[in-house]
């Protein structure tokens, strides 16, 4: 068995192990900048909780190469300037060996030049395809791209015979990137976007945009793209409007907060979901199911609440990072970067990672499953 697969397997079942670290061992420094508070808290808070959990578990298991992990983190909200400041501190003051973070697309994208200049391995948690295309030698990601998410949505629409849609999106980095990816791919699935309207993200002033959509009877489905506070309100406003066309939303809505806020309005909404959201419905042969059960159980035991899909991105990032450090034999940044790039057949919470010099994410279309909200939860429809 390859070293990285063995390390991941051991760590997943390290609950309750005895602390075997020598107190004088030098630490391996993991840096993180995350959206722990504010509009991105539902993304960044479970990511931080996951990193803290696994740093603790790994240290109880004996650390990495006999050295304890040390986590340095900054809460940057959704402010891009704060993200830049945090990364400067992680690199120059904290002198970390590797960075995980960028809960949002804007935060992750804005630090890429700093990462490249410092030549430090960076595993991004945000979804934008632009983070890894074109490939930056120092930048990797564990969250599925918005391109894959759009492909899953359009594939489902085609299967349902939908050919003419309306697209309504916010102006956040995530929404803009999603809209670009969906627009680029639509024709490949025989789908035309006959209404395309936008609004300022984190607003409730969307009635004019919804009225534009309702005014075009040829619309067979509506695709809403955004994250944060607007999507659950949009679902509610859409239902109140009496619209009958199916509503699709994004992977950013795969949270309990969305279900609670949207309530009955979420019923029937379709979206691409990561495996964690439908873990109980996965077949036993699915390679992610065992990983997910261990992660969910460990998270519940430590924090007394279940993780969400965003936490799973951090789960895979920390285990891929540790695996790379083991295989690199230390904290040389060039060696760690090379080891991450050589990760293959790594079973994570989001699927099987097969990274290469040409692909710094390594996930395929199966990292998302199409689901529909029924009775207040996500149900597989494929």
C-alpha positions in Angstrom: 0.0 0.0 0.0 1.4 3.4 -0.9 2.6 5.6 2.1 0.0 8.3 1.6 -2.9 5.8 1.6 -1.6 4.1 4.8 -1.2 7.5 6.6 -4.7 8.6 5.8 -6.1 5.3 7.0 -4.3 5.5 10.3 -5.3 9.1 10.9 -8.9 8.5 10.3 -9.1 6.0 13.2 -6.7 7.8 15.6 -9.5 8.7 18.0 -8.4 8.4 21.6 -4.8 7.4 20.9 -2.2 8.2 23.5 0.0 11.3 23.1 3.4 9.9 22.1 5.1 13.1 21.2 8.3 14.3 22.7 7.7 17.7 24.2 10.9 19.1 22.6 10.2 18.0 19.1 10.1 20.9 16.6 6.7 21.6 15.3 5.4 21.3 11.7 3.6 24.6 11.1 0.3 24.5 9.3 -1.1 28.0 8.4 -4.8 28.7 7.7 -6.9 31.7 6.7 -10.6 31.1 6.9 -14.0 32.8 6.9 -14.8 31.9 10.5 -17.2 34.8 11.2 -19.6 36.9 9.2 -21.4 36.0 6.0 -19.0 33.2 5.3 -19.1 31.6 8.8 -21.1 28.6 7.7 -18.2 27.8 5.3 -15.2 28.7 7.4 -16.2 27.7 10.9 -16.5 24.0 10.2 -13.3 24.2 8.2 -11.5 25.6 11.2 -13.1 23.1 13.5 -12.0 20.2 11.2 -8.4 21.5 11.1 -8.3 21.8 14.8 -9.8 18.3 15.3 -7.3 16.6 13.0 -4.3 18.5 14.3 -5.3 17.2 17.7 -5.9 13.6 16.6 -2.7 13.5 14.6 -0.7 14.8 17.5 -2.2 12.2 19.8 -1.2 9.5 17.3 2.4 10.6 17.4 2.5 13.5 15.0 4.1 13.5 11.6 7.5 12.0 11.3 7.7 12.2 15.1 7.0 16.0 15.1 3.8 17.6 16.4 1.6 19.7 14.1 1.0 23.4 15.1 -1.9 25.3 13.6 -1.7 29.0 13.0 -5.0 30.5 11.7 -6.6 33.8 11.0 -10.3 34.7 10.6 -10.6 36.9 7.5 -14.4 36.9 7.1 -15.0 37.5 3.4 -12.7 40.5 3.1 -10.0 40.1 0.5 -7.6 42.6 2.1 -7.8 40.7 5.4 -6.9 37.6 3.5 -3.8 39.2 2.1 -2.8 40.5 5.5 -3.3 37.0 7.0 -1.2 35.3 4.4 1.6 37.9 4.8 1.6 37.1 8.5 1.6 33.3 8.0 4.5 33.5 5.6 6.7 36.3 7.2 5.9 36.1 10.9 4.6 32.6 11.7 6.9 31.1 9.1 4.5 28.2 8.3 5.5 25.2 6.2 2.2 24.9 4.3 -1.0 26.9 4.0 -4.6 25.7 3.8 -7.5 28.1 3.3 -9.4 30.6 1.3 -12.9 29.6 2.3 -14.3 31.9 -0.4 -13.2 32.4 -4.0 -12.3 36.0 -3.5 -10.1 35.4 -0.5 -8.3 32.5 -2.2 -7.7 34.2 -5.5 -6.4 37.4 -4.0 -3.4 35.7 -2.3 -2.1 33.7 -5.3 0.7 36.1 -6.1 1.8 36.1 -2.5 1.9 32.3 -2.5 3.8 32.1 -5.8 6.3 34.7 -4.7 6.9 32.9 -1.4 7.0 29.5 -3.1 4.9 27.9 -0.3 2.5 25.0 -0.9 -1.1 26.2 -0.7 -4.2 23.9 -0.6 -7.2 26.1 -1.4 -10.7 25.3 -0.1 -12.7 27.6 -2.4 -14.4 26.3 -5.5 -13.3 28.4 -8.5 -11.8 26.7 -11.5 -9.5 29.8 -11.8 -7.5 28.7 -8.8 -6.0 25.8 -10.7 -6.5 26.7 -14.3 -4.0 27.5 -15.5 -1.9 25.4 -13.2 0.1 27.2 -10.7 3.0 25.0 -9.4 2.3 26.0 -5.7 -1.5 26.0 -5.7 -3.8 22.9 -5.2 -7.4 22.5 -4.1 -9.6 19.9 -2.5 -13.1 21.4 -3.2 -14.7 20.4 -6.5 -14.6 23.1 -9.1 -17.5 25.3 -10.2 -17.0 23.9 -13.6 -17.8 20.3 -12.4 -20.8 21.7 -10.4 -22.2 23.3 -13.5 -21.7 20.2 -15.5 -23.7 18.2 -13.0 -26.6 20.7 -13.1 -26.7 20.9 -16.9 -26.4 17.1 -17.2 -29.5 16.8 -15.0 -31.4 19.4 -16.9 -30.7 17.7 -20.2 -31.9 14.4 -18.7 -35.2 16.1 -17.8 -35.6 17.5 -21.4 -35.0 21.1 -20.3 -33.6 23.2 -23.1 -34.4 26.9 -22.2 -33.4 28.3 -18.9 -33.2 31.5 -16.9 -30.0 32.3 -14.9 -30.1 34.6 -11.9 -26.8 35.3 -10.1 -25.2 37.5 -7.5 -22.0 39.5 -8.0 -19.8 37.6 -5.5 -16.6 36.0 -6.7 -18.3 32.6 -6.4 -21.4 33.6 -8.3 -19.5 35.3 -11.1 -17.3 32.3 -11.6 -20.2 29.9 -11.5 -22.1 32.0 -14.0 -19.1 32.0 -16.4 -18.7 28.3 -16.2 -22.4 27.5 -16.7 -22.6 29.9 -19.6 -19.6 28.4 -21.3 -20.9 24.8 -21.0 -24.6 25.2 -21.6 -24.5 24.8 -25.3 -22.7 21.5 -24.9 -25.8 20.1 -23.3 -28.2 21.6 -25.8 -29.3 24.3 -23.3 -30.0 28.0 -24.1 -29.9 30.7 -21.4 -32.8 32.9 -22.6 -32.8 35.2 -19.5 -29.7 36.2 -17.7 -30.1 38.6 -14.8 -27.9 39.6 -11.8 -28.2 41.3 -8.4 -25.8 42.5 -5.7 -24.9 39.6 -3.4 -26.1 39.5 0.2 -29.3 41.4 -0.7 -33.0 40.8 -0.6 -33.8 43.1 -3.5 -34.4 40.5 -6.2 -38.0 41.1 -7.0 -37.3 42.9 -10.3 -35.0 40.1 -11.4 -37.6 37.4 -10.6 -40.2 39.5 -12.4 -38.0 39.5 -15.5 -37.9 35.7 -15.4 -41.6 35.3 -14.9 -42.3 37.5 -17.9 -40.7 34.9 -20.2 -43.1 31.9 -20.4 -40.6 29.9 -22.5 -38.3 29.4 -19.4 -38.3 25.7 -18.5 -36.1 26.0 -15.4 -34.3 28.6 -13.3 -30.7 28.4 -12.3 -29.8 30.5 -9.2 -26.1 31.1 -8.5 -24.8 32.6 -5.3 -23.7 31.9 -1.7 -24.5 33.5 1.6 -27.8 35.0 2.8 -29.6 35.6 -0.5 -30.1 32.0 -1.8 -32.6 30.8 0.9 -34.5 34.1 0.6 -34.5 33.7 -3.2 -36.0 30.2 -2.9 -38.7 31.6 -0.7 -39.4 34.6 -3.0 -39.5 32.3 -6.0 -42.1 30.1 -4.4 -44.2 33.1 -3.4 -44.1 34.3 -6.9 -46.1 31.3 -8.0 -43.5 30.2 -10.6 -43.8 26.6 -11.7 -40.5 26.0 -13.5 -38.0 23.8 -11.5 -35.5 25.7 -9.4 -31.8 24.7 -9.3 -29.3 26.1 -6.8 -25.7 25.4 -6.1 -23.4 23.3 -4.0 -23.0 26.5 -1.8 -26.5 25.8 -0.5 -25.7 22.4 0.9 -25.9 23.5 4.6 -28.3 23.0 7.4 -28.6 26.8 7.6 -29.9 26.9 4.1 -32.6 24.3 4.8 -33.6 26.0 8.0 -33.9 29.5 6.4 -35.5 28.4 3.2 -37.9 26.0 5.0 -40.7 24.6 2.8 -39.5 26.8 -0.1 -36.5 24.5 -0.5 -38.7 21.5 -1.3 -38.0 20.3 -4.8 -34.9 22.4 -5.3 -32.2 20.5 -7.1 -28.4 21.0 -6.6 -25.1 19.2 -6.9 -24.1 17.9 -3.4 -20.8 16.5 -2.1 -20.8 12.9 -0.8 -21.0 14.0 2.9 -24.5 15.4 2.4 -25.8 12.1 1.3 -23.4 9.8 3.2 -26.2 7.6 4.5 -27.5 6.9 1.0 -24.2 5.9 -0.5 -23.7 2.2 -1.3 -21.3 0.4 1.0 -18.9 -0.1 -2.0 -18.5 3.6 -2.4 -14.8 4.3 -1.4 -15.8 7.6 0.3 -18.4 6.1 2.6 -16.0 4.6 5.2 -14.0 7.8 5.2 -17.1 9.9 5.7 -18.4 7.8 8.5 -15.1 8.1 10.4 -15.0 11.8 9.8 -18.6 12.4 10.9 -18.2 10.3 14.0 -14.9 12.0 15.0 -16.4 15.5 14.4 -19.5 14.7 16.4 -17.5 13.2 19.3 -15.3 16.3 19.5 -17.7 19.1 18.7 -21.1 17.5 19.6 -22.5 18.6 16.2 -22.2 17.1 12.7 -19.8 18.6 10.1 -21.0 20.1 6.8 -19.7 19.7 3.3 -17.3 22.6 3.7 -15.6 21.0 6.6 -15.0 17.9 4.4 -12.9 20.1 2.1 -10.6 20.9 5.0 -10.7 17.2 6.1 -9.2 16.2 2.8 -6.8 19.1 2.7 -5.2 18.3 6.1 -4.9 14.6 5.3 -3.4 15.2 1.9 -1.0 17.7 3.4 0.1 15.2 6.1 0.5 12.5 3.6 2.7 14.7 1.5 4.9 15.7 4.5 5.4 12.0 5.3 6.4 11.2 1.8 8.6 14.3 1.5 10.4 13.2 4.7 10.3 16.6 6.2 9.2 20.2 5.7 11.2 21.2 2.6 8.7 23.2 0.7 9.8 22.0 -2.7 9.6 18.4 -1.6 6.1 18.9 -0.1 4.9 20.6 -3.2 6.2 17.7 -5.3 4.6 15.1 -3.0 1.2 16.8 -3.1 1.4 16.8 -6.9 2.2 13.1 -6.9 -0.8 12.2 -4.8 -2.8 9.5 -6.5 -5.7 7.2 -5.7 -6.2 9.0 -2.3 -9.6 8.2 -0.9 -11.0 11.3 0.7 -14.3 12.5 1.9 -15.0 14.1 -1.5 -13.9 11.2 -3.7 -10.7 9.7 -5.1 -7.9 12.3 -5.7 -5.6 11.7 -8.6 -3.4 14.7 -8.8 -0.7 15.3 -11.5 1.4 18.1 -12.9 -1.6 18.9 -15.2 -4.3 18.6 -12.6 -3.9 20.2 -9.1 -7.3 19.0 -7.9 -7.6 15.5 -9.1 -11.3 14.9 -8.7 -13.8 13.8 -11.5 -17.5 14.4 -12.0 -18.4 11.8 -9.4 -17.2 14.2 -6.6 -20.7 15.7 -6.9 -24.0 13.8 -6.7 -27.3 15.3 -7.9 -29.8 15.6 -5.1 -33.3 17.1 -4.5 -34.5 18.6 -1.3 -37.4 16.4 0.0 -38.9 16.6 3.5 -36.1 18.9 4.7 -33.1 16.9 3.6 -31.1 16.0 0.4 -32.2 12.8 -1.4 -30.1 11.3 -4.2 -31.8 11.4 -7.6 -29.2 9.6 -9.6 
